[in-house]
């Protein structure tokens, strides 16, 4: 935010696979000032069964935690709150069920983010904990269900998310808390296999290694407090000594190690095995730890959105260049759609501000599928936007954008929704009409009398001068066909000649 602006309060809530973290802070002279924090060890990932379905007990634990978080969030403006779900919600088959219950409790929606977006936010947070410069850093974050690796300097350059975490590995290789050399060996080998395809990208491309979040910070604290290493940083020898000390106990419940909290006992073996494998495979000699992580990154990213430094805009511009999108055609459609938006905003399901963003982005990217093939290009575009790594975007934001692009032409697809989003068919209908009126791809002036109005939650009226309709018979035919096509999703389109 601008350095001379009045401090604003921001909140980040991280729904992690092991614990839920709330951070409330403000910025002063671009420095993050923490006002309050709260953490609940929810063990969310432990609630996943072998079919990736969250148990009722796990959902209940999560909702109990969120009810406390919601109380603390009272008074923080909703647009200054960002709630992020990571690996467990990416994985859970019944994530939609949980989201519906969670959003009934929380003052803002839950955004499920991809692994690479999580990695970007982690790096953004950790980078604020070190002096800026050209030094390249490897940042590692071992979470409950995934491990993020990032290499970058002032900005992240290489990002990867591996499906290995302290909760999932502890359950898999140290069942019922039983500790054994065999369990460690199998866990380390499994982590090494996951890392294998990425070794070349991450080996020796950095000057300093930094670890973030609870697992690595706990290991760092134990190594220092017990003098397992002659350095203040985490070393491989120090972790080997920690592993041997743990093996002196037969079960996690019996661990009595200085610096290890009770709540971390059951998940430490999996996390330690992963970190040892990373050190061995990437030839890491020492790793510093950072108190900053994804939550701090979320706050910096959110503040940037509100003060004209939105990463999503950079992502859209990159995709325009990557797929050679026709910017002139996009501008025509965008201008017309935004001209009509005020007349329908009271009836659409989407917030007016978000609707404006979505229309701009959809107009910019609605033809990116042409880079693959002309036939069914809207399907190709929808697929790209549903599956691409898009820095700054949550899975739901990508799904809403993909929804508009996929359905901007031909017959709408009622079953095309993802990630618990609410399909906004009226907003889609407005976007489709803007595309129809600019089908000729010319700098064609659409008379101001050509207007679109919402007459209900599922009805639109397009008004146009009779003479204009008569002079544009192809457009009129397209509009008449559109009445039938958009009717598939129960939107009634009327054409009124003036």
N, C-alpha and C positions, 0 to 999 in steps of 0.2 A: 504494500500500500504506500501511497505518497508519504514521505517522511514528515511532512508538516500537517498531516491529517489527524483528526481526533482518533485516539485508539479505539478499535472495534474489537468486540469479543467474537472469537471463533471456537468451534468445537469439532473434534474428530472422534468418531467412535469406530474402533476396529474390532470386528467380529471375527476373531482369529479361531484357528482350529483347536488351540489349547486354552486360550484365555480371551476375555473381552476387555478391551482397554478404552477408557474415556480420557481425553485430554482437552481441557479448556484453557485457552490462552488469548493473549492479545499481542499486537506488534507495536513496538516502540522503536523508531529509527531503524525499521526493518529487522529488529531483533525480536525473537520470540520470547515473550514473558509468560511463563506458565502460571496459571491462576488456580487450577485444580486438576487432580487426576483421580481416577478410580479404576481398580482392576478386580475382575472376578475370574477365578480359575474354573471355567465352565466345562473343560474337557469335551468340547463339541465333537471333535473327530472320533472320540471313543464311543460316540453314540451311533456311528455308522455300522450297519451289519454287512454281511458279505455280498449283499445286493445293492449296497450304497444307499440304503434307506435309513434316515434318521429315526431313532427310537423316540417313543413318546416321552420317555424320561429325559432324554437329551434336550428335546424341545422345551419341556417344562423347566429344566435348569436354565436354559437360555432365556426364556421369557421372564423368569423370576429375576435374572440379572438385568434384563432390559427395563423392567419396571422401575428398578432403582436408578438406572442411567437416565430414564425419561424424566424422573423427578428432578435430577440435577440439571437437566437441559432446559428446564422452565426458565423463561426470560431471555434465552439466546434466540435471536431471530432465526426463523426456519432456513432462510437462504444462507445463513452463516454456519449451518450444521451440515457435515457430510458424514454419512454412515456407510461403511465399506465392509462387504463380506468377501472372504478369501477362499482358500482351498476347499474347506468343508462344504460351503454353499455352492462352489463350482461343481462339486462332485455329487452332492445329495440328489437323489431322484425325486424326493419330495420337498425340494427347496421351496417350491411355490406355496405349499401348505404352510411352511414356517414363515415365509415372507408375509403372507396375508395376516397371520396372527401378530407378527412382530410390528408391522406397520400400523396395526390398530393401537399399539401401545406407544410407539415412538412419534416424535413431532416432525420427522423427515423420513423420506424413503430410504430403503437399504439398496445400495449399489453393489452388485456383484462385479468384481473386477477380474480380469484375466491374470495369469501368472506373470506375464511380462509387464503389465501395467502395475502390478504389485511391486515388481522389481524396480520399475522406474520411480515409484513413490518412495520406496525404501532408500534409493540412492539420493533422491532429492532431499530427504530428511537427514541422512548421514552426512551429506556434503555440507550441510549447515553447521556441522559440529567440528569442521576442520577449516583451517584458513584457506581461502580460495587461491588457486594457482594452477599451473600446468601439470602438476604431479598426477600421474595415473594411479588410480586405486582400484583394487579388487574389493568389492563389498559383498559379504555373505550374510544371509539371514536364514537361520534354521527355524522354521515354524512348526506348528503341530502336524500339518499335513503336507507341507511343501517346503522346498529350500530354494531360495532365490540367489542367483549369482549375477553380479553386475560389474563391468569394468568401464571406467570413465574418468574424466578429469573435471572440467567445469560442468559438463553434461554427461549423462550416461551414453555409452557407445555400444556396448555389447550387453544384452540382457537375456537371461534364461531362467526358467522356473522348472525345477525337477520335482517329480511326484514322490518325494521322500521327506518325512518329517519325524520329529521326536515322538509324537504320540503314536503315529502309525507304525513306526519301526519298533517302539517299545512293546506295543501289543503283539506285533508279528514275531519278534525274535526273543522277547523276554516275557513270555506269557505268564500271567499271575505273578509278575515281579521276580521270577527266578533268574538269577545271574549265573552265567557260565562262560568259559572261554569259547565254547562252541557257538553260543549265541552271539558273542561279539564278533567272532570270525565271520559268521554268516551275514551279520548285519553290515560289516565293513565291506565284504565282497559284493553284497547287493547294492550298496551305495556306490561303489566303484563302477559297477556295471551301468548304473544310471548315468554316471558322469562321463563314461567312456566316449560317447559321441561328441562331447564338448571340450575335451582336454586341449585340443590344438587351439581352439578359440580363446581359452582362458589361461593357458600356461604362459608365464613369463611375459605377459603383455601389460604388466603393471609394476609400480614401484613400491606400493605399500598395500598390505592386506588389512581390512577392517571387518570386524564382526559386529552384528547388531542383534537386538532383541534378547528375550529372556534366556534361551538356552546357552547361547555363546557367552553372554554376560555372566551367567552362573558358573560356567566352566572357567572363565577368566578369574572370577572371584575365588573359586576353590583353589586353583593353581597358585594364586598369589598368597592366600591366607595360610595355605599348608606348605608353602615354600617348595612346591614340586618343581619349580624352575628357578634358575638364577636370574631370570629376566622378569620384568613386570608384565610383558606381553605373554600371550598363550604360545607355547611351543609344543612340538610333537613329543619331546621327552617328558614334558610336564603332563601331557595327556596320557602317555603310557603309564606314568606313576599313578595317576588318578584311576585308570582302568584297573591296575593291580590292587589298589586299595579297595576298590569296589568289589573285586572278586574275592576279597577276604570275607565278605558277607555272602550269604547264600541267597538273600532276597532283598529287594529294594526297601522293604519295610524295616530292615535291620541296619540300613546305612546310617552311620553316625560320622559324618564328615564335616569339618569346620567349613562354613560358608554355604552349605546345602540346606535349603529350607525344606520343610516337610512336604509342601505342595509340589516341589520339583522332584522328589525322590523317584516317583514312578516313571517319569518320562526322561530322566537324565541318561539312562543307558543308550536308548535309541539316538538321542542327540549327540552323545559323545562318539558313538560309532560312526555317525555321519561325518562329524568334524574331523575325526582321525583319517577317514578315507579321503576327505577333501585335501588335507595336508599332504598325505602320501602321494596322491595322484597329481596334484597341482604343484608339488614341490614348494609348499609354503614353509618358510623358515620361522616366521613369527607373525602373530596377528594381534593388532590393537583392538580394543573394544570401544563402541560408541554408545552413549546413552540415548541417542536419537535413532529413530527407525521410521516405520511406515506412517505412524500417526503425525509426526512432525512434517513428513512429506505431504500428507493429506492437507494439513493446514496451510502450508506454503502454496500448494497447488490451488486450494480454494480461494485464498486471498488473491492469487493471480487472476483467477476467473472474474472476481468481482472488481478488479482494478486493471482490466484491459491487458492482461498477460495470459490469455487462455490457451493452454497447450492444445486444446481441441481444434482451434482455428489453424494452428500450424500443421496439425495432422491433416485437416481437410485440404489445405493448400498443397501439401506434399502429394496427396492422392490425386488431386487435379493434374499435377505435373506427371505423376507416375503413369496415369491412364489416359493422358492426352485429352482430357475433357474439353468440350467446346464451351469456353467461358462466355462467349457472346450469347449463345443459346441459353445457357444457365441464367445469365443476367436478365434476359427477357422474361423467362418463366418466373424467376424470383420476384421481379418487380411487380408483375401482375398478381401473383399469389399474395404478396404482402399488401397490395392495394385493397384486396378483398378481405383480408384477415379481420379488420375491425368489425365488419358486418356479421361475422360468425363466431367471434371469440366468446360470446356469452353462452353459446350452445355446445361448443366442442368440449371434449373431456380433458384436453391438454391445457395446462397453464399457458396464458397468452404469451409470456416471455419465452417459454420453452418452445411453443408452437412457432414463433418467429424464427428461432434458431434452427429448428428442424426443417422448416420450409427453405431456409437459405442453404442449409447443408444438402438437403435432398435435391434441390435444383442444381447445385454445383456438381453432384455426383450421380445424378439419375441415369446418365449414359455411360458410366465407366465400364459396363458390361460389353460395350462395343469393342473394347480392346481384346475381347475373347472371340466374339462372333456376333453378327447382326441378328441371327435367328435367336429369339428368346433372350435378347440382351438384358431385359429387365430381370430375368431369373439369374443371369450371371452376376449382375450388379448386386442383387439382393444377397446372393451367396457370399460374394466378396465381403460385403459389409457385415454380414453375420459372423464371419470367421476370421477376418483379418485382425492382426494386432494393431490397434488404433490408440496410440498414446493419448491419455487424458479422458478416454471414454470408458464408461462402465459397460457391462454386458447389456444392461437394460437400455442404455442410450443407443448402443449399436443396434439393438433389436428394433427400437422405434424408427431409427433411420433406415434400416434394412426393410422394414415394413412398408415405408413410403415408396422406396425405390422398387421393391419387388412388385408392388401393386399399382404403380403409376400408369400402367397401360394394360390392355386386354382385360380378361375377366378377373376381378379380385378374388383372392384366395382366403376364405374365412379361417382356414386351419393353419395359417402361416405365422402365428404369434409364438414368441419365445420368452423365457425368463419372466413369466408372470406379468407381462405388460398388458395394459388395457388397449385394445385396438380402437383407434380413434377414426372411425369410418367417415365422419363428417369432414375432418381435416384432410383425410385422404381424397375425398371427393373434390374439395377445393383445389388441391394440388393437381389432380387429374384434369380438371377443367382448364387450369392455366397451361398445362402441357398441350391440350387439344387446341386451344386458341393460338398457340405458337407452333403448330405442326409444320407450317411452311418455312420455318427457320429463317425468317426475314425480319428486318427491322420494321415490323409492321405496327402501326399505331392502333391500339385498341381504344375506341372512343370511350370517354369517361362515362357515357351513359350505359355501357356494358358493365353491369354490376351483378354481384352474387350476394344473396342474403340468406340467412338461416331462418326458417319459419318454425323450427322445432328441433328436437334432438336428432331427428333422422330425416330432415327435409330441407332442401335447398331450392331457391328460385334464382335462375339466371335471367336477368332482364336485358334486352337489347333492342335497339331501334329496328323496326320492320325493314327499313331500307338496307340496313347493314346486313341483316340476315339474308335478304334477297341477293345482295351483292357477293355473298360468301356462301354459296350453296354447299361446298364441301364441308366447311365448318359446321353448317347447320345439320348436314347429314351425320357428321361425327357426334354432334350434341344429341341428336335423336337416338343414335346407337348407344350413347353413354347412358341415357335414361334406363335402358334395359340392363346394361352391364352393371351399373352401380346399384341397381335394384336387387342384385344377387345378395347384397349384404344389407338389404332392407333400408337403403337410403332412397328417398323419393326425390327425384330431380324434376323440376318444372321449368319450362322455357316460356318466358313471357315476352311477347312482341310489343314494343312501345309504339 
